[in-house]
């Protein structure tokens, strides 16, 4: 029987992707969540991104983001500096170690997406992305995300 529960299917797709991603990222000793943070940080010049920006972008709580960043910091991927005007605000920086690996990680990101979507043609993929954006916009408009 065909599964009709959309939320269940979305969660299963997410879990499948997470499993593939963590397996592919294991040589780098980072998780998929850490990978997403690094990719996001790589889009901003040093110090332009604050920890609070990451919390908002990923819709995560401060303690969760702090824990992920602490682990990345401990493993030499990022460092944080307090803002000179507001010590509570932390600016984020990629280390030289991380900057050297960003091109490899970007290629890995493309490969991850291709693995997840390999059974979809371009038209199906465009439709899926449009539908997901539509679902997310409704959730955000109604304050459910």
Secondary structure, DSSP 8 states (H G I E B T S, - for coil): -----HHHHHHHHHHHHHHHHHHHHGGGT--HHHHHHHHHHTTS-TT--BHHHHHHHHT--HHHHHHHHHHHHHTTSEEEEE-SS-TT-EEEEE-HHHHHHHHHHHHHHHHHHHHHHTTS-HHHHHHHHHHHHHHHHHHHHTT--
